Amino acid sequence: MKKVAIAALIAAAASTAAYAGTIDPVVIEPEVIIEEAASSSSAGLVVLLLLVAVVAAASS
């Protein structure tokens, strides 16, 4: 009985593997790249003020 069950299991596995593939073309969706907006000019002003503060502290 075990041999019959094993044979049936192997036959079932082999028959499902035969239909596992597809002939449809593979559809690859394009990758969405989100680009952050450029920083505003106020951020550049903050960096400039920090640089001036560091230079002033270093010269003291």
Secondary structure as UniProt FT lines:
FT   HELIX           2..18
FT   HELIX           41..59
//
